[in-house]
């Protein structure tokens, strides 16, 4: 992306000029099929999908509309507390 857009080829002042000609569609990433998860899916299903697909996040959808993003960090954050509550 840096090579294609040449953002770092000239002084910093030029970045502002170049950035006005760059659109989001030019640099955005379109999620693949395995990067979507239903809002109604269980957490187990979503974690499985994250692990199997090696993605850092999943786009959460309902009725083909994006409703949020589930990040791997969101899933891992409560784990220490959950583990501490386990009865062994």
N, C-alpha and C positions, 0 to 999 in steps of 0.2 A: 504494500500500500504506500509506504514512504517513497519507494522508487517511482511508482506510477504517478503519484501526485506531486512529486518533487518538492515536498514541503520544507526539506532541510537543505536545499541546494543554494540558497541565498540568505542574506541577512534576515533577522527576525521580522523586520518591518514588512517584508514581502509575504510572510505567512498570513497576515491579515488580509491582504489583497487576494491571495490565492484562495483563502477559505471562503470568500464570498462567492466563488465560482463552483465550489464543491457542494453537492447536494447529499442528503442522507442516503438516498437510493444508490449513490456511487460507492458508498463504503459500508452499507448495512450488510448484515448476514441474515440469510433466510434459513430458519430452522428446518432441518430434515424431518422426515416422518417420525423417527424415533425420539425426537426432542420435544414432543408434545405429551402431556398427560392430562387425563380428564380430571376435572375438579372433584368428581365423585369417586375417583380411584382411591383405594386404601393406601395408607402410608407404606405398607409393605410392598405393594405393587410399584409405587413411585421409586422407592429405594432400590428395588430390583432393577428397574429400568435405568436408573442413574449408574448403578454398578456395572451392569451388562454393557451399556452403550458408551461408557467412559466419558459422559458429559458432566460438566460442572453445574449445569442447571437444566431445568425443563420448563417449557412454556405451559402454563396451566390454562386449559380451555374448557368452555362450557358452551354448547350449541355453536361450535365453530368460532367463538369469540374468545380472544385472550382475556383472562381475568387476573392473571398474575404470573409470577415467576417463582419457581421453587428451586432454590440454590442448594447445592450440596452442603454449604456451610449452615444453612437453615436447619437441615436435618441433623447435622453433627453437633450443633450447639447444645441441645438438651441431653445428649447421651450421657455425660458424666452424672447428672442428677438421676437419670433413669437407672443407670447401673448401681448407683449408691442405694437406691430404694429396693433393689432386688433382694429377695430373701434366699440366702444360700444355705 
